[in-house]
Each structure stands twice: as structure tokens, then as C-alpha cells.
Amino acid sequence: MTLNKSNPDPSRAGLPAVDWRALTVLTAILLIGPACGRVQSDRQTGGQRLSAPAPQAASTASIPVGPEHVLARLPHDPEASTQGLQFWNGHFIESTGGYGTSSLRLVEPESGRVLQREDLPRHLFGEGCAWTPAGIYQLTWRNRMVYLYDPETLQRIAAFRYPREGWGLLYDGEFLWAGDGSHRLYRLHPETLRTEGEIEVRTRDGRPVERLNEMAWVEGRILANVFMENHIVEIDPDSGLARRKWDLSRLVEEERPSDPEHVLNGIAYDPETGRLWITGKRWRQVYQVELPD
């Protein structure tokens, strides 16, 4: 395949009332043997996930993606810890994370200029986002809340309780798909967020692909980042099969991130032109790329 081409109480903010209690989020530190890895809190990024256990990745060989596959480089706010990236109406919609730094943004692609911005309350950690006809949804990490925004104004218009951790989110034209950091993806009703089904993402030899993160819907397939890895996997939404993966290590090297938390994370696709963009947490650039066969 070649792709070329804030307010903690919603009722006080004028939003529909929800039965919700703010959750104090404490990052767990796991020290159960060297194979388990650990999760740490990073003061600079406001409690991001660090030093996570290595995920199980697709067993097929990686397809290298290097500078020769970059069609354009666009500026990106180096303070934006990208958790979700969408292309909508000629602009990027970007969700950023971190406690005290989470936001939803409308960004001009060519300049990287933030045209509109809505910050989340300091105790909320923003995650994946997706445009739907109902508006723009934004997940939160461990707060079990989802917010709905007016795409024209970025004003929050509704809030929903949610039963899982929020990681990646996409819209396929009919349903929302959400990840929770495991090898499972959940298909959600685009208005009620009710779970309509789920798939388990596995390699051809049956190994689960853990820690699926930011996602995009591309020509009937799901492309997903794998947290703390330098590759993107292609997933069959019917079977959950991880068909192949692309290794973007050379672009990570070009970015030279100063912190291990500043990982590859962010996939946006424009179905009208076939353009595909990728970026990472606190990266300096957004890359328009083609993914080689």
C-alpha cells in the first residue's frame, strides 16, 4: 500500500449534568521484576506514562520509512504533548495531554499556528480525539470522562462518563473506535458512546499487540501507534489482524527527542487528497509521509 497523496463540574460549565466524581490520578510504580518494566511520573510532562513494558508488536518484518518518504515537513508546537491528531476542514485538530497542559486545538497546518484552543481543567489528562457529525470527541486518560466539542468554536457542549482508560480514538464514518492501552479496540456508538463490539489485535502467529495508542482510519484500515515503539501497525478492523508495520525510527532520529517520553504519536489522514501526516509528543515537526509497500 502506498499512501501519497474548564471546569471540573460539567453542570457548572453549562454542560449536561453527569453523575461523576473527580478521580485523583496517582501513577502506579511497578517493580515486579525486570521483565515488567515500570511506570513513572514525569514532572516536566505532568504525569505522563514512562518506561512502559515493551509491547508485543507485529511479527512480520518492519518496512523502513525514512527521509526519502517524507513529502513535506510542517512546524509543530514543541510544547504540545500530542495524544490525538485529526485532519478536518483544512486544519489539524490536536488533543494534547499532561496534567495542567491538556487541551483541544485547531491548528493551521502550514504554519503550525494554534487558531483556537480549549484547555482542560488541571486534574484532567487529555487523550485521543475524533471528529464525528455530532462534534469532536476527546477522551481523558484515567478520569473516565469524554467531552464533546462544537467543531466551529471548540466549546464543550456535553460530557459523558466512560468505563475505561482513554488512549486512542478514531471515527470510521459510522462508528467510533477507542483503545484502552491493551490489545483490544472497542467499537462505540457515535452519539451514546455505548460499546457495540470489540476486536482483539493480534499478529499472524496469535501474539497480542499491546499498548495500542493514537489511531487513524485510512482506506478501510486502522493505523495505530504502539506506545513507546517507533512503528505504526496496520490493523484489519474485522479480524483484528495486525497485517504489517512500518518502522519510523529514522524520523525519530531526525527529531532527536530530548526525553524518552517524547515518542512517536499522532496520525492524521485526509481521505480527499490521500495525504497522511505523523508527529510525536513535543516534536518540532509534523511529517507528511507516504508509507511504502
C-alpha positions in Angstrom: 0.0 0.0 0.0 1.3 3.4 -0.9 -0.3 6.4 0.8 0.6 9.5 -1.1 -1.3 11.9 -1.5 -12.7 24.3 32.1 -14.4 23.4 34.6 -14.2 20.0 36.6 -18.0 20.0 37.2 -19.8 19.9 33.8 -23.0 21.2 35.2 -21.3 24.4 36.3 -19.9 24.9 32.8 -23.4 24.8 31.2 -23.0 21.2 30.1 -25.5 18.4 30.7 -25.2 17.2 34.3 -23.5 13.9 34.8 -23.0 11.6 37.8 -19.3 12.0 38.1 -16.7 12.3 40.8 -13.3 13.7 40.1 -10.7 10.9 40.4 -7.4 11.7 41.9 -4.9 10.1 39.5 -1.8 8.6 41.0 0.6 7.0 38.6 1.4 3.5 39.8 5.1 2.4 40.0 5.5 -1.3 39.2 8.7 -3.0 40.2 7.8 -6.7 39.8 11.0 -8.0 38.2 13.0 -6.6 35.3 10.6 -8.0 32.6 7.7 -6.0 33.9 9.2 -2.6 33.4 7.7 0.4 35.4 5.5 3.4 35.0 6.9 6.6 36.4 5.6 10.1 36.8 7.4 12.8 34.8 7.2 16.3 36.4 8.0 18.1 33.2 5.2 16.5 31.2 2.7 16.4 34.1 2.5 12.7 34.9 3.0 11.0 31.5 3.5 7.3 31.1 7.2 6.4 31.1 9.4 3.4 30.8 6.4 1.2 30.0 6.8 -2.6 29.4 7.7 -3.3 25.8 4.6 -4.1 23.8 4.1 -7.1 21.6 4.5 -5.9 18.0 3.5 -7.4 14.7 5.6 -10.4 13.9 6.1 -9.5 10.2 9.2 -7.7 9.2 9.2 -3.9 9.5 9.0 -1.7 6.4 11.5 1.1 6.9 10.3 4.7 6.5 13.0 7.3 6.1 13.5 10.9 4.9 13.1 9.8 1.3 9.4 9.0 2.1 8.8 12.5 3.6 6.8 14.6 1.2 6.7 17.7 3.5 7.7 19.0 6.9 5.4 21.3 8.8 6.1 23.2 12.0 4.7 21.7 15.3 4.5 23.3 18.7 7.3 21.6 20.7 5.4 22.1 23.9 2.4 20.1 22.6 2.3 16.6 24.0 0.3 15.1 21.2 -2.2 12.5 22.2 -4.6 12.7 19.2 -4.3 14.2 15.7 -7.0 14.6 13.1 -7.4 16.4 9.8 -10.7 18.3 9.4 -11.9 21.0 7.2 -8.4 22.0 6.1 -7.0 22.1 9.6 -5.5 19.8 12.2 -7.5 19.0 15.3 -5.0 18.2 18.0 -5.5 16.8 21.5 -2.7 17.3 24.0 -2.0 15.6 27.3 -0.4 16.2 30.7 -1.9 17.4 33.9 -2.2 21.2 33.6 -1.2 21.1 29.9 -4.1 19.2 28.3 -6.1 20.9 25.6 -8.0 20.6 22.3 -6.6 22.7 19.5 -7.5 23.8 16.0 -4.1 24.2 14.2 -3.2 25.8 10.8 -1.1 23.0 9.2 1.2 25.2 7.1 2.3 27.5 9.9 1.6 25.4 13.0 -0.3 28.3 14.4 -2.9 27.5 17.0 -6.1 29.2 15.8 -8.4 28.1 18.6 -7.7 26.3 21.9 -9.8 24.9 24.8 -7.9 23.9 27.9 -9.0 21.1 30.1 -9.1 21.5 33.9 -5.7 20.8 35.5 -6.7 17.5 37.0 -7.8 16.0 33.6 -5.4 14.3 31.2 -6.4 14.6 27.5 -6.0 11.7 25.2 -7.3 10.7 21.7 -9.8 12.8 19.7 -12.1 12.3 16.7 -14.4 14.3 14.6 -18.0 13.0 14.1 -21.1 14.6 12.7 -22.2 15.1 16.4 -19.0 17.1 17.1 -15.4 16.4 18.3 -14.9 13.8 21.0 -11.9 13.9 23.3 -11.0 11.1 25.7 -9.3 11.5 29.0 -6.7 9.1 30.3 -7.8 7.8 33.7 -10.5 10.3 34.6 -13.3 8.1 32.9 -14.7 11.2 31.2 -15.3 12.0 27.5 -16.0 15.6 26.3 -17.9 16.6 23.2 -17.0 19.9 21.4 -18.5 22.2 18.8 -16.0 21.9 15.9 -16.6 25.5 14.9 -15.9 27.1 18.3 -14.2 24.3 20.3 -16.7 25.0 23.1 -17.5 21.9 25.3 -21.2 21.1 24.7 -21.5 17.7 26.5 -19.7 15.4 28.9 -20.1 11.6 29.3 -19.0 9.1 31.8 -16.8 6.4 30.3 -15.9 2.9 31.7 -12.3 2.6 30.6 -9.0 4.3 30.4 -8.8 6.6 27.3 -6.0 6.1 24.8 -6.6 6.4 21.0 -9.8 7.3 19.2 -11.0 7.4 15.6 -14.2 7.7 13.6 -14.7 5.3 10.6 -17.7 7.1 9.1 -20.2 5.0 11.1 -18.7 4.1 14.5 -16.1 5.4 16.9 -13.2 3.1 17.8 -11.4 3.5 21.1 -8.4 1.9 22.7 -7.6 1.5 26.4 -3.9 0.7 26.2 -4.4 -3.0 25.8 -4.6 -5.1 22.6 -8.4 -4.5 22.5 -10.2 -1.9 20.4 -13.8 -1.1 21.2 -16.4 0.0 18.6 -18.7 2.7 20.1 -22.0 4.2 19.0 -21.1 7.8 17.8 -23.8 9.5 19.8 -24.2 7.5 23.0 -20.7 6.0 23.3 -22.3 2.7 24.1 -20.0 -0.2 23.3 -21.3 -2.1 20.2 -18.4 -4.6 19.8 -14.7 -5.1 20.2 -11.7 -6.8 18.5 -8.5 -8.3 19.8 -5.5 -7.1 17.8 -3.0 -10.0 17.2 -0.2 -10.9 14.9 -0.4 -13.7 12.4 1.1 -16.1 15.0 -1.5 -15.1 17.6 0.5 -12.8 19.8 -1.4 -9.8 21.2 -0.3 -6.3 20.1 -0.4 -4.4 23.4 -0.4 -0.7 24.1 -2.2 0.5 21.0 -2.2 4.3 21.2 -3.2 7.0 18.7 -5.1 5.8 15.7 -6.4 6.9 12.3 -8.9 5.4 9.8 -7.2 5.0 6.4 -9.0 3.5 3.4 -10.9 0.9 5.5 -8.0 0.0 7.8 -6.8 1.2 11.2 -3.3 2.6 11.5 -2.1 2.8 15.1 0.9 3.9 17.1 2.2 1.4 19.6 3.2 3.2 22.8 6.9 3.5 23.4 7.7 2.0 20.0 8.9 3.6 16.7 6.5 1.9 14.4 2.9 2.1 13.1 0.8 -1.1 12.7 -2.0 -1.7 10.1 -5.0 -3.5 11.6 -7.9 -5.2 9.9 -11.0 -3.9 11.7 -13.0 -7.1 11.0 -10.5 -9.7 12.2 -8.1 -7.7 14.4 -5.2 -9.0 12.4 -2.1 -6.8 12.6 -1.1 -7.2 8.9 2.1 -5.2 8.8 4.1 -2.5 10.4 6.2 0.5 9.3 9.4 1.4 11.2 9.8 5.2 11.6 13.0 5.1 13.6 14.8 7.3 11.1 12.3 10.1 11.6 12.6 9.7 15.4 16.3 10.1 15.0 15.8 13.3 12.9 13.7 14.7 15.8 16.3 13.7 18.4 13.8 13.9 21.3 15.3 15.1 24.5 13.2 12.8 26.6 12.1 9.2 26.2 8.5 10.2 26.7 8.6 12.3 23.5 7.6 9.3 21.4 6.0 8.9 18.0 2.3 9.6 18.5 -0.1 11.2 16.1 -1.6 10.1 12.8 -3.8 12.2 10.6 -5.3 11.4 7.2 -7.2 13.4 4.6 -9.3 11.0 2.5 -10.0 13.6 -0.2 -6.3 14.0 -1.1 -4.8 10.9 0.4 -2.3 12.9 2.4 -1.0 11.3 5.6 0.8 13.1 8.4 2.6 11.8 11.5 4.1 13.5 14.5 5.1 12.8 18.1 4.8 14.1 21.6 6.6 17.5 21.8 8.1 17.0 18.3 9.2 20.1 16.3 7.6 18.9 13.1 4.7 17.2 11.5 5.7 14.9 8.6 3.7 14.3 5.6 4.7 10.8 4.5 4.0 8.0 2.2 4.1 4.5 3.6 5.9 2.2 1.2 4.6 -1.3 0.3 
